[in-house]
Amino acid sequence: MKPRRDYDTAKLIDASIAALRAQGMYAAARMLSEQGVPFATAHRVLRQPGLRRTYGDAVLH
């Protein structure tokens, strides 16, 4: 997978993974949905957070 070029989207994905860990799948999925992230992307990110793309050379955690 190519590194992500959009810093704002990368931060959103990081926040959704944090929400997944803290508040569960529903809260994380809702966050992404409200920001217009396509279902397929949200599903991939939330089901396999360890396989997410990075921003440039580093994950943003």
Secondary structure, DSSP 8 states (H G I E B T S, - for coil): ---B--HHHHHHHHHHHHHHHHH-HHHHHHHHHHTT--HHHHHHHHH-GGG---BTTB---
